[in-house]
Amino acid sequence: MDRGHVHPDAINERSEPPVINKHDAIVAMRDNPEARRYEAELDDGGMAVKDYRLGRDRIAFTHTEVPDEHRHRGIAGQLTKFALDDAVARGLKLMPYCPYTAWYIERNPEYQEHLLDGFGE
């Protein structure tokens, strides 16, 4: 997998993820605290991940990665929504260091009130 960062210009402007191709179904999503990441298990055995660092009252999202063969199909958006919804439900302040996560929050304002002071300004 490519560990490079996503340039914001490479991300399309839709706030909602596109419809997933039937061959790219997410089988399960979960928080894996031991690995410090959220995971989306794909039906072909692949795995999309969203890495994080957890503090007492905050969560720093540091990287989102989807296997090359599954990119541009909405998987990152679904995993990001899952992770953000979980963090908000746990009362954590959001720190989007990951460019994709920052982009997603910018286009989905319901998460902006949960940003740690200094993010999103």
NORVEN-V393282 format. One record per pair of residues at least 24 apart in sequence whose ideal C-beta (glycine too) atoms are under 10 Angstrom apart, sorted by the first residue. I is the first residue (numbers start at 1). GAP is how many residues later the second one is. Records with the same first field share a line. If there is no record, write none. Layout:
I = GAP ; GAP
This chain:
1 = 45 ; 46 ; 47 ; 48 ; 64 ; 65 ; 66 ; 67
2 = 63 ; 64 ; 65 ; 66 ; 69
3 = 60 ; 62
4 = 59 ; 61
5 = 58 ; 59 ; 93 ; 94 ; 95
6 = 57 ; 58 ; 59 ; 60 ; 65 ; 70 ; 92 ; 93 ; 94 ; 95 ; 97
7 = 92
8 = 91 ; 92 ; 94 ; 95 ; 98
10 = 61 ; 62 ; 89 ; 90 ; 93
11 = 61 ; 65 ; 66 ; 88 ; 89 ; 92 ; 93 ; 96
12 = 60 ; 91
13 = 90 ; 94
14 = 60 ; 63 ; 93
15 = 62 ; 88 ; 89 ; 91 ; 92 ; 93 ; 94
16 = 58 ; 61 ; 65 ; 91 ; 92
17 = 56 ; 57 ; 58 ; 59 ; 60 ; 61 ; 62 ; 63 ; 64 ; 87
18 = 54 ; 55 ; 56 ; 57 ; 59
19 = 54 ; 55
20 = 50 ; 53 ; 54 ; 55 ; 57 ; 58
21 = 49 ; 52 ; 53 ; 54
23 = 46 ; 47 ; 50
24 = 24 ; 42 ; 43 ; 45 ; 46 ; 47 ; 49 ; 50 ; 51
25 = 50
26 = 44 ; 48 ; 49 ; 52 ; 53 ; 56
29 = 46 ; 49 ; 50 ; 52 ; 53 ; 54 ; 57
30 = 52 ; 56
31 = 51 ; 52 ; 55 ; 56 ; 59
36 = 24 ; 26
37 = 24 ; 25 ; 26 ; 27 ; 28 ; 42 ; 46
38 = 26 ; 41 ; 42 ; 44 ; 45 ; 46 ; 48 ; 49
39 = 40 ; 43 ; 44
40 = 26 ; 30 ; 35 ; 36 ; 38 ; 39 ; 40 ; 42 ; 43
42 = 24 ; 25 ; 27 ; 28 ; 33
44 = 25 ; 26
46 = 24 ; 29
48 = 27 ; 28 ; 30 ; 31 ; 32
49 = 27 ; 30
50 = 26 ; 29 ; 30 ; 32 ; 33 ; 34 ; 48 ; 50 ; 51
51 = 46 ; 47
52 = 31 ; 35 ; 40 ; 43 ; 45 ; 46 ; 49
53 = 42 ; 44
54 = 33 ; 36 ; 38
55 = 37 ; 38 ; 40 ; 61
56 = 36
57 = 33 ; 34 ; 35 ; 36 ; 59
58 = 29 ; 33 ; 34 ; 35 ; 36 ; 37 ; 56 ; 57 ; 58 ; 61
59 = 24 ; 25 ; 27 ; 28 ; 29 ; 31 ; 33 ; 34 ; 35 ; 36 ; 37 ; 55 ; 57
60 = 32 ; 33 ; 34 ; 35 ; 36 ; 37 ; 38 ; 41 ; 56 ; 59
61 = 26 ; 33 ; 34 ; 35 ; 36 ; 37 ; 39 ; 40 ; 41 ; 43 ; 44
62 = 33 ; 34 ; 35 ; 36 ; 39
63 = 34 ; 35 ; 36 ; 37 ; 38
64 = 34 ; 35 ; 36 ; 37 ; 39 ; 40
65 = 33 ; 35
66 = 34
76 = 24 ; 25 ; 27 ; 28
77 = 26 ; 27 ; 30 ; 31
79 = 25
80 = 24 ; 25 ; 28 ; 31
81 = 27 ; 30
84 = 24 ; 26 ; 27 ; 30
85 = 25 ; 26
87 = 24 ; 27
88 = 25 ; 26
92 = 24
93 = 24 ; 26
94 = 25 ; 26
95 = 24
96 = 24
